[in-house]
């Protein structure tokens, strides 16, 4: 940006030197704005990476178009290409754009949006792309993204330029019709309208393709980014523990990211995201400046109705006041939509999640005869969704009523003000229609906020949801080092030591205390205690995922620890993937998998490894627990923590499973949580959770019994 700002400053000084020679005020204005642009360009190193792209584009265009205009003024532009000389207003326009981007970057709301967008445009990964008909190439993903943005902005500006040119075609064509000038009529139609129209169509097709490729690359990268952060260091688990937890993270990743980029549109519906609004704003402002100049020139000598007072650019001021009033009223009517759209996504996700959860626990609901209760709960969530939907509908009705009225009036206003001049034969039909077209473009640009208010409200709700999710991930990440300190024990020592451990619930309530506990590999340990006494929480702390507590947990470096919960997680996949989870495909041979299933008393499943099912519904609770035992047999951990992992099997089979584990995993130390007395008898050591005031303390049952 530093070199670019210097180049813009040199151009500004050149324009000012031309003013000193020719005393042309327009050159002084161009030079002054260019110097301001140079200043904001130099300061743009601190703004968003996404917005920095636009500053770079507009500042570069200021130099290119400005030099072309100055060349035309001093007679250096080739006369054969005089038709292609940029209008005098163009370098001034793009310089103002560059300054405006820097100013907009200072707004807090824009900062929230860019917080998400900049992740992609700061990416350090390498990407692969292809520009037809050339071969594929590799480059930094952010550079590919920047190149696509630059291309899309430039082609969009070219499209606006064609629209401006067709506005003049419209004037000349209607004048030819009024004058019955057949030659000019056909010349304008065949040599002006036709080539420009076909070029415009080709541009829109190319723009759509490049835009689609940018959106899918952007979405792919941003989705991978959020998924990685969500799953890193057990953040997905800690998010469920932090206060004000983020609802439905799955929806925020699957839907909100897509909606953030381009409204979640696949072309079959109208929706807008950051990319769309960025390009729309550029197109809108380009149209505003270009047609404002046209409108100002056309109404330079118009008088205020009912008077002889000449107001330069009269119709421009009419359009400005008309748009300002419409924008203010629209915002006053539609402001509640932002909160309603935020709630809408929440309600939709809750309703969908309740149905998905019912599908997951369909057997349990059927056994309990809970269909009526589920119907009531689903109905309540759906009712909340409908209530929110109706609130959105009624609010949008008010906004639509005003915006449609506003839109119906807009086309006739320029005719109302130009009609007296036309009937007085002061202007021709072509000028009248051109004025109406220019007014429509200026009014439409100024009423951007009115026309897209409901989409902007929906987009703001998406930004809020993604930002709150991002903050929740950061809060979860901040808890990585929280909880009891985890340190390695001395070399050659194979035991787990707990020193001065205090564990708390997320609300700060103390739940478990132990001054000293040593778990050694020579004895299998059974842990018992009242429900809610913190047994599972202790396991979580040893595994390193519980962030609320203090003390020190020492465990050997490099050991493999496996914690098996009462209800194991089973992915929807083949049985092979379910048994080997979380190992990657091919980590274990089919013979090893079959052997593990046989040892876990699941021999009837050995011929179904390639069968894909919802195994969490297909298998009974006892079979699911035995499948988790099969995973342990494959992993062969150094320490195996079984959290009531055999509670769903009968005592005889439970004893067989423990005997099998002792035989198959002789180097594995087993620590079990169990409520049944039979579990205690399968271990050499027994620990109890003993009530101690408002919390529980861990003690050795044999030592306690001897003391009593």
C-alpha positions in Angstrom: 0.0 0.0 0.0 2.9 2.4 0.6 4.1 2.3 -3.0 0.6 2.7 -4.3 -0.1 5.7 -2.0 3.1 7.4 -3.3 2.0 6.8 -6.9 -1.5 8.3 -6.1 0.2 11.3 -4.4 2.4 11.9 -7.5 -0.6 11.8 -9.7 -2.4 14.2 -7.4 0.5 16.6 -7.6 0.5 16.3 -11.4 -3.2 17.2 -11.5 -2.6 20.2 -9.3 0.3 21.3 -11.6 -2.1 21.2 -14.5 -4.5 23.4 -12.5 -1.7 25.9 -12.0 -1.1 26.0 -15.8 -4.7 26.0 -17.1 -6.5 27.3 -14.0 -9.0 24.5 -14.4 -11.1 24.1 -11.2 -11.9 20.5 -12.1 -8.2 19.6 -12.2 -7.7 21.2 -8.8 -10.6 19.1 -7.4 -9.2 16.0 -8.9 -5.7 16.7 -7.5 -7.1 17.5 -4.1 -9.2 14.3 -3.9 -6.2 12.3 -5.2 -4.0 13.6 -2.4 -6.7 12.7 0.1 -6.9 9.2 -1.5 -3.1 8.9 -1.2 -3.4 9.6 2.5 -6.2 7.1 3.2 -4.4 4.5 1.0 -1.3 4.8 3.1 -3.4 4.4 6.3 -5.2 1.3 4.8 -2.5 -1.1 6.0 -4.4 -1.2 9.3 -7.8 -2.0 7.9 -9.5 -5.3 6.9 -7.7 -7.4 4.4 -11.0 -7.8 2.4 -11.6 -4.1 2.3 -7.9 -3.5 1.5 -8.6 -5.2 -1.9 -11.1 -2.5 -2.8 -8.8 0.3 -1.7 -6.1 -1.2 -4.0 -8.5 -1.5 -6.9 -9.9 2.1 -6.7 -6.5 3.8 -5.9 -5.0 2.0 -9.0 -7.9 3.1 -11.1 -7.5 6.6 -9.9 -4.0 6.7 -11.5 -5.0 4.8 -14.7 -8.2 6.8 -15.5 -6.7 10.0 -14.2 -3.7 9.8 -16.5 -6.0 9.0 -19.4 -8.2 12.1 -18.7 -5.2 14.4 -18.3 -3.7 13.0 -21.5 -7.0 13.8 -23.3 -7.0 17.4 -21.9 -3.4 18.2 -23.1 -3.9 16.5 -26.5 -1.9 13.4 -25.9 -4.8 11.0 -26.3 -5.0 9.4 -29.9 -7.7 11.0 -31.9 -8.7 7.7 -33.4 -9.6 6.5 -29.9 -11.4 9.6 -28.8 -14.6 7.7 -28.3 -12.9 5.5 -25.7 -11.6 8.3 -23.6 -12.9 7.9 -20.0 -15.2 10.7 -18.8 -13.7 13.4 -16.7 -15.7 12.3 -13.7 -14.3 8.7 -13.6 -10.9 9.2 -11.9 -12.6 11.5 -9.3 -15.3 8.9 -8.8 -12.9 6.0 -8.1 -10.7 8.2 -5.9 -13.8 9.0 -3.8 -14.6 5.3 -3.7 -11.1 4.5 -2.2 -11.6 7.2 0.5 -15.1 5.9 1.3 -13.8 2.3 1.7 -11.3 3.5 4.3 -13.9 5.5 6.1 -16.4 2.6 6.1 -13.7 0.3 7.5 -13.8 2.4 10.7 -17.4 1.5 11.6 -17.9 -1.0 14.4 -20.6 -3.1 12.5 -18.2 -3.3 9.5 -15.5 -4.5 11.8 -17.8 -7.3 13.0 -18.4 -8.4 9.5 -14.7 -8.3 8.5 -13.8 -10.3 11.5 -15.2 -13.3 9.7 -14.4 -12.4 6.1 -10.7 -11.7 6.7 -10.0 -15.2 7.8 -10.2 -16.4 4.1 -8.3 -13.4 2.7 -5.5 -14.0 5.2 -5.2 -17.7 4.5 -1.7 -19.2 4.3 -2.7 -22.5 2.6 -1.9 -23.2 -1.1 -4.8 -23.6 -3.5 -5.2 -25.0 -7.0 -7.1 -23.1 -9.8 -7.3 -22.9 -13.6 -8.0 -20.1 -16.1 -9.4 -21.6 -19.3 -7.8 -22.5 -21.7 -4.5 -22.6 -19.7 -3.3 -25.4 -17.5 -4.1 -25.6 -13.8 -1.7 -23.8 -11.4 -1.1 -23.6 -7.7 -0.8 -20.4 -5.6 -1.6 -19.1 -2.2 -5.4 -19.4 -1.7 -5.6 -15.8 -0.6 -4.0 -14.6 -3.8 -6.4 -16.6 -5.9 -9.3 -15.1 -3.9 -7.9 -11.6 -4.3 -7.5 -12.1 -8.1 -11.1 -13.3 -8.4 -12.4 -10.3 -6.4 -10.4 -7.8 -8.6 -11.7 -9.5 -11.7 -15.3 -9.4 -10.5 -15.1 -5.7 -9.4 -13.6 -4.6 -12.8 -16.1 -6.6 -14.9 -18.9 -5.1 -12.7 -17.7 -1.6 -13.3 -17.5 -2.4 -17.1 -21.2 -3.5 -16.9 -22.1 -0.2 -15.3 -20.2 1.6 -18.0 -22.3 -0.2 -20.7 -25.5 0.7 -18.8 -24.5 4.4 -18.9 -23.7 4.1 -22.6 -27.1 2.6 -23.3 -28.7 5.5 -21.4 -27.4 7.8 -24.1 -28.5 5.3 -26.8 -32.0 5.5 -25.3 -31.9 9.3 -25.7 -30.7 9.2 -29.3 -33.0 6.4 -30.3 -36.2 8.1 -29.0 -35.2 11.3 -30.6 -34.8 9.4 -33.9 -38.3 8.0 -33.3 -39.7 11.5 -32.6 -38.0 12.9 -35.7 -38.9 9.9 -37.9 -35.2 9.6 -38.7 -35.0 6.0 -40.0 -31.2 6.1 -40.7 -30.4 7.1 -37.1 -33.0 4.7 -35.7 -31.4 1.6 -37.4 -27.8 2.9 -36.9 -28.4 3.2 -33.1 -30.1 -0.2 -33.0 -27.6 -2.2 -35.0 -24.3 -0.5 -34.4 -24.7 0.8 -30.8 -27.4 -1.3 -28.9 -26.7 -4.7 -30.4 -22.9 -5.0 -29.8 -23.1 -3.5 -26.4 -26.1 -5.7 -25.4 -24.3 -8.9 -26.5 -21.1 -7.8 -24.7 -23.1 -7.1 -21.6 -24.7 -10.6 -21.7 -21.3 -12.3 -22.1 -20.0 -10.3 -19.2 -22.9 -11.3 -16.9 -22.4 -15.0 -17.8 -18.6 -14.9 -17.1 -19.3 -12.9 -13.9 -21.8 -15.5 -12.7 -19.3 -18.3 -13.3 -16.3 -16.6 -11.5 -18.6 -15.5 -8.7 -19.9 -19.1 -8.2 -16.3 -20.4 -8.1 -15.3 -17.8 -5.6 -18.3 -18.5 -3.4 -17.7 -22.3 -3.3 -13.9 -21.8 -2.6 -14.7 -19.3 0.1 -17.3 -21.5 1.7 -15.1 -24.6 1.6 -12.2 -22.8 3.3 -14.3 -21.0 5.9 -16.2 -24.2 6.7 -13.0 -26.1 7.2 -11.7 -23.3 9.3 -14.6 -23.2 11.7 -14.9 -27.0 11.9 -11.2 -27.2 12.7 -11.4 -24.6 15.5 -14.6 -26.1 16.8 -13.1 -29.5 17.1 -9.6 -28.5 18.2 -8.6 -29.1 21.8 -12.1 -30.4 22.6 -13.6 -26.9 22.0 -16.9 -28.5 20.9 -17.2 -30.0 24.4 -16.2 -26.9 26.3 -18.6 -24.7 24.3 -21.4 -26.8 25.9 -20.1 -25.9 29.4 -19.4 -22.1 29.1 -22.0 -19.7 30.3 -24.3 -18.4 27.5 -23.5 -21.4 25.4 -24.0 -21.0 21.6 -27.0 -22.8 20.3 -26.9 -25.2 17.3 -23.3 -24.9 16.2 -24.0 -27.4 13.5 -26.4 -24.9 11.9 -23.9 -22.1 12.2 -21.4 -24.1 10.3 -23.6 -25.7 7.7 -26.0 -22.8 7.0 -24.8 -19.5 8.4 -21.4 -19.6 6.7 -23.1 -20.1 3.3 -25.6 -17.3 4.1 -22.7 -15.0 5.2 -20.9 -15.4 1.9 -23.8 -15.1 -0.6 -27.0 -15.5 1.3 -27.1 -19.3 0.9 -28.4 -18.9 -2.7 -27.8 -21.5 -5.4 -29.3 -19.3 -8.1 -32.8 -20.6 -7.6 -33.7 -18.0 -5.0 -32.9 -14.4 -4.2 -30.5 -14.0 -1.3 -27.6 -11.8 -0.5 -24.4 -12.2 1.5 -21.2 -10.2 2.0 -20.0 -10.8 -1.5 -23.3 -9.7 -3.0 -23.6 -6.6 -0.9 -20.0 -5.6 -1.6 -20.5 -5.9 -5.4 -24.0 -4.4 -5.2 -22.6 -1.4 -3.3 -19.8 -0.9 -5.8 -22.3 -1.1 -8.6 -24.7 1.1 -6.8 -22.2 3.8 -6.0 -20.7 3.6 -9.5 -24.2 4.1 -10.9 -24.9 6.9 -8.4 -21.9 8.9 -9.4 -22.2 8.3 -13.1 -25.9 9.0 -13.4 -25.8 11.9 -10.9 -23.5 13.7 -13.3 -25.8 12.9 -16.2 -28.9 14.0 -14.2 -27.1 17.2 -13.0 -26.3 18.2 -16.5 -29.7 17.4 -17.8 -31.5 19.5 -15.1 -28.9 22.2 -14.9 -31.3 24.9 -16.1 -34.5 23.5 -14.5 -36.5 25.9 -12.3 -38.3 25.2 -9.0 -42.0 24.5 -9.9 -44.1 27.6 -9.6 -41.1 30.0 -9.7 -38.5 31.3 -12.0 -35.7 30.3 -9.6 -33.1 28.2 -11.4 -31.7 25.5 -9.2 -28.7 23.7 -10.8 -29.1 20.0 -10.7 -32.7 20.4 -9.6 -33.7 16.7 -10.2 -30.6 15.5 -8.4 -31.7 17.3 -5.2 -35.2 15.9 -5.7 -33.9 12.4 -5.9 -31.6 12.9 -2.9 -34.4 14.2 -0.6 -36.8 11.6 -1.9 -34.4 8.8 -1.2 -33.4 10.2 2.3 -37.0 10.3 3.4 -37.7 6.8 2.1 -34.6 5.4 3.8 -35.4 7.0 7.2 -39.0 5.8 7.2 -38.0 2.3 6.1 -35.5 2.0 8.9 -38.1 3.2 11.4 -40.6 0.5 10.2 -38.2 -2.4 9.7 -35.7 -2.1 12.5 -37.3 -5.0 14.6 -36.6 -7.4 11.7 -32.9 -7.8 12.7 -33.9 -9.3 16.1 -36.7 -11.4 14.5 -34.4 -12.9 11.9 -31.9 -13.8 14.6 -34.6 -15.6 16.6 -35.9 -17.2 13.4 -32.7 -19.2 12.8 -32.7 -20.2 16.5 -36.3 -21.5 16.3 -35.7 -23.3 13.0 -32.7 -25.1 14.4 -34.4 -26.0 17.7 -37.3 -27.5 15.8 -35.0 -29.5 13.4 -32.9 -30.7 16.3 -35.9 -31.9 18.3 -36.9 -34.0 15.3 -33.4 -35.4 14.7 -33.2 -36.3 18.4 -36.5 -38.1 18.3 -35.2 -40.1 15.4 -32.1 -41.0 17.4 -34.0 -42.2 20.4 -37.0 -43.6 18.6 -36.8 -47.0 20.4 -36.7 -45.5 23.9 -39.7 -43.2 23.1 -41.6 -46.2 21.7 -40.9 -48.3 24.8 -42.0 -45.6 27.1 -45.0 -44.7 25.0 -43.8 -41.2 24.9 -45.3 -40.2 21.5 -47.8 -37.9 23.0 -45.2 -36.1 25.1 -42.9 -35.8 22.1 -45.7 -34.5 20.0 -46.4 -31.9 22.6 -42.7 -30.8 22.8 -42.3 -30.8 19.1 -45.6 -28.8 18.8 -44.3 -26.3 21.3 -41.1 -25.7 19.4 -43.1 -25.5 16.1 -45.5 -23.0 17.7 -42.6 -20.8 18.7 -41.3 -21.0 15.1 -44.7 -20.1 13.7 -45.1 -17.2 16.2 -41.7 -15.8 15.1 -42.6 -16.4 11.4 -45.8 -14.5 11.8 -44.0 -11.7 13.6 -41.6 -11.5 10.6 -44.5 -11.6 8.1 -46.5 -8.8 9.8 -43.3 -6.6 10.1 -42.4 -7.3 6.4 -46.0 -6.4 5.4 -45.4 -3.0 6.8 -42.0 -2.6 5.2 -43.3 -4.0 1.9 -46.4 -1.7 1.9 -44.1 1.3 2.2 -41.3 0.2 -0.2 -43.8 -0.9 -2.8 -45.6 2.5 -2.6 -42.3 4.2 -2.7 -41.3 2.1 -5.7 -44.5 2.8 -7.6 -44.1 6.5 -7.2 -40.4 6.6 -8.2 -40.8 6.1 -12.0 -43.4 8.9 -12.4 -41.7 11.6 -10.3 -39.1 12.6 -13.0 -41.9 12.7 -15.6 -43.9 15.0 -13.3 -41.0 17.5 -13.1 -39.9 17.3 -16.7 -43.4 17.3 -18.3 -43.8 21.2 -18.1 -40.5 21.6 -19.9 -41.5 19.0 -22.5 -44.9 20.5 -23.2 -43.3 23.9 -23.4 -41.0 22.4 -26.1 -37.9 23.2 -24.1 -36.7 19.6 -24.2 -37.3 16.7 -26.6 -38.8 13.3 -25.9 -35.3 11.7 -25.9 -34.1 14.1 -23.3 -37.2 13.5 -21.2 -36.8 9.7 -21.3 -33.0 10.0 -20.7 -33.7 12.2 -17.7 -36.3 9.8 -16.4 -33.8 6.9 -16.8 -31.0 8.8 -15.1 -33.4 9.8 -12.2 -34.4 6.2 -11.8 -30.8 5.1 -11.6 -29.9 7.8 -9.0 -33.0 7.3 -7.0 -32.5 3.5 -7.1 -28.9 4.0 -5.9 -29.8 6.4 -3.1 -32.6 4.0 -2.0 -30.3 1.0 -1.7 -31.1 0.8 2.0 -34.8 0.8 1.2 -34.7 -1.8 -1.6 -32.5 -4.3 0.3 -33.6 -3.6 3.9 -35.1 -7.0 4.6 -32.0 -8.7 3.1 -29.7 -6.5 5.2 -31.6 -7.3 8.3 -31.3 -11.0 7.6 -27.6 -10.6 6.8 -27.0 -8.7 10.1 -28.6 -11.6 12.0 -26.2 -14.1 10.3 -23.2 -11.9 11.1 -24.3 -11.8 14.8 -24.7 -15.5 14.9 -21.3 -16.3 13.4 -19.6 -13.7 15.6 -21.3 -15.1 18.8 -20.1 -18.6 17.6 -16.6 -17.3 17.0 -16.6 -15.7 20.5 -17.8 -19.0 22.0 -15.0 -20.9 20.4 -12.5 -18.4 21.7 -14.0 -18.7 25.2 -13.7 -22.5 24.9 -10.2 -22.2 23.6 -9.3 -20.0 26.7 -10.2 -23.0 28.9 -7.6 -25.3 27.3 -5.2 -24.6 30.1 -7.8 -24.3 32.8 -8.6 -27.0 35.3 -6.0 -29.2 37.2 -2.5 -28.8 35.9 -1.4 -31.8 33.8 2.3 -32.7 34.2 4.4 -35.7 33.3 5.8 -38.0 36.0 9.5 -39.0 36.3 10.9 -41.2 33.7 10.2 -44.9 34.2 7.3 -44.3 36.6 4.1 -45.7 35.3 1.3 -44.4 37.5 -1.2 -41.5 37.7 -1.0 -39.2 40.7 -3.7 -36.7 41.7 -2.5 -34.0 44.1 -4.7 -31.5 45.9 -7.5 -31.9 43.4 -10.7 -29.8 43.7 -13.2 -30.1 40.9 -16.2 -27.7 40.4 -19.3 -27.5 38.3 -19.6 -24.8 35.6 -21.6 -22.7 38.1 -18.8 -22.7 40.6 -20.2 -25.3 43.0 -17.5 -27.6 44.5 -18.2 -31.3 43.7 -15.0 -33.4 44.3 -12.0 -33.1 46.6 -9.0 -35.3 47.1 -5.7 -34.5 48.7 -3.7 -37.4 47.2 -4.5 -40.4 45.1 -2.1 -42.7 43.3 -3.3 -45.1 40.6 -0.8 -47.8 39.9 -0.7 -50.3 37.0 -0.5 -53.3 39.4 -4.1 -53.1 40.5 -7.4 -52.7 38.7 -9.5 -50.1 40.5 -13.3 -49.9 41.0 -14.8 -46.4 41.8 -18.2 -46.2 43.4 -20.4 -43.6 45.0 -23.8 -41.9 44.9 -25.2 -40.7 41.6 -24.0 -37.1 41.1 -21.0 -37.5 43.3 -18.6 -36.5 40.6 -17.2 -39.9 39.5 -17.5 -39.2 35.8 -16.2 -35.7 36.3 -13.1 -37.1 37.9 -12.6 -39.3 34.8 -13.0 -36.2 32.6 -10.4 -34.4 34.6 -7.9 -37.3 34.3 -8.6 -37.4 30.5 -7.9 -33.6 30.4 -11.2 -32.3 29.1 -12.7 -30.9 32.4 -11.7 -27.2 32.7 -13.2 -26.4 36.1 -10.9 -27.3 39.0 -7.4 -26.9 40.4 -4.6 -29.1 41.7 -2.2 -31.3 39.7 -2.6 -34.5 37.7 0.6 -36.3 36.9 0.6 -39.0 34.3 3.3 -40.7 32.2 4.2 -39.0 29.0 3.1 -40.7 25.8 0.7 -43.1 27.4 -2.6 -43.9 25.6 -5.7 -43.2 27.8 -9.1 -44.4 26.7 -12.3 -43.4 28.5 -15.4 -45.4 27.6 -18.7 -43.7 28.6 -22.0 -45.6 29.4 -23.5 -44.8 26.0 -20.7 -44.8 23.4 -20.8 -42.6 20.3 -21.4 -44.6 17.2 -21.2 -42.8 13.8 -23.6 -43.5 11.0 -21.4 -45.5 8.8 -20.3 -49.0 8.1 -19.9 -51.4 11.0 -16.2 -51.4 10.2 -16.0 -47.6 10.7 -18.2 -47.9 13.9 -15.9 -50.5 15.5 -12.6 -48.7 14.6 -13.7 -45.2 15.4 -11.9 -42.8 15.8 -9.1 -44.5 13.8 -8.7 -43.7 10.1 -9.8 -46.2 7.5 -7.3 -49.1 7.2 -5.7 -48.7 10.6 -6.8 -52.2 11.5 -7.1 -55.3 9.4 -10.5 -57.0 9.0 -9.1 -60.1 10.8 -8.3 -57.9 13.8 -11.7 -56.3 13.7 -13.5 -59.6 13.5 -11.4 -61.0 16.4 -12.2 -58.0 18.5 -15.9 -58.5 17.8 -15.7 -62.2 18.7 -13.9 -61.4 22.0 -16.5 -58.7 22.8 -19.2 -61.3 22.4 -20.5 -59.8 19.1 -19.6 -62.8 16.9 -23.0 -62.5 15.1 -21.8 -59.2 13.5 -18.5 -60.3 12.0 -20.0 -60.8 8.5 -21.6 -57.3 8.5 -18.5 -55.1 8.4 -19.5 -53.4 5.1 -23.1 -52.9 6.1 -24.0 -49.2 6.7 -26.7 -48.7 9.3 -27.8 -46.3 12.1 -26.0 -48.7 14.5 -27.0 -46.7 17.5 -30.6 -47.8 16.8 -29.9 -51.2 15.3 -27.8 -52.4 18.3 -29.2 -52.9 21.8 -27.6 -50.9 24.7 -25.6 -53.9 25.8 -24.4 -54.5 22.2 -23.3 -50.9 21.9 -21.3 -51.2 25.2 -19.7 -54.4 23.9 -18.8 -52.6 20.6 -17.0 -50.0 22.7 -15.1 -52.9 24.4 -14.1 -54.1 20.9 -12.7 -50.7 20.2 -10.5 -50.9 23.4 -9.3 -54.3 22.2 -8.1 -52.7 19.0 -6.6 -49.6 20.5 -4.9 -51.5 23.4 -4.6 -48.4 25.6 -2.2 -48.2 28.6 -5.0 -47.0 30.8 -8.7 -47.9 30.2 -11.3 -46.0 32.2 -14.7 -47.7 32.0 -17.5 -45.3 33.1 -20.3 -47.8 33.8 -19.4 -49.3 30.5 -20.9 -52.7 31.2 -24.0 -51.5 33.0 -26.4 -52.7 30.3 -25.1 -56.4 30.3 -26.0 -59.1 32.7 -23.6 -59.9 35.6 -22.4 -63.2 34.2 -21.5 -61.6 30.8 -19.9 -58.6 32.6 -17.6 -61.0 34.5 -16.7 -62.7 31.3 -15.9 -59.4 29.6 -13.6 -58.3 32.5 -11.8 -61.7 32.4 -11.4 -61.4 28.7 -9.9 -57.8 29.0 -7.4 -59.1 31.6 -6.4 -61.8 29.2 -6.3 -59.8 26.0 -4.9 -56.6 27.5 -2.4 -57.7 30.1 -0.5 -54.4 29.9 -3.6 -52.3 30.3 -4.6 -50.9 33.7 -8.4 -50.8 34.1 -10.2 -48.2 36.3 -14.0 -48.7 36.4 -17.0 -46.8 37.7 -19.8 -49.1 38.7 -22.9 -49.1 40.9 -23.2 -52.9 41.1 -21.3 -54.7 43.9 -20.4 -57.3 41.3 -18.1 -54.8 39.6 -16.2 -54.1 42.8 -15.4 -57.8 43.1 -13.8 -57.8 39.7 -11.1 -55.4 40.8 -8.2 -55.5 43.3 -8.8 -52.0 44.7 -12.0 -50.1 45.7 -12.3 -46.3 45.9 -15.4 -44.6 47.2 -16.9 -41.1 46.9 -17.7 -40.1 50.5 -20.0 -37.1 51.3 -18.1 -34.2 52.9 -20.4 -31.3 53.6 -21.6 -29.9 50.3 -19.1 -32.0 48.2 -17.6 -35.4 48.0 -14.1 -36.6 48.9 -12.3 -39.6 47.4 -11.1 -42.3 49.8 -9.8 -45.8 49.7 -12.6 -48.2 50.8 -10.2 -50.7 52.5 -8.4 -48.0 54.4 -11.7 -46.4 55.5 -13.1 -49.7 56.7 -9.9 -50.4 58.7 -10.1 -47.0 60.3 -13.7 -47.6 61.3 
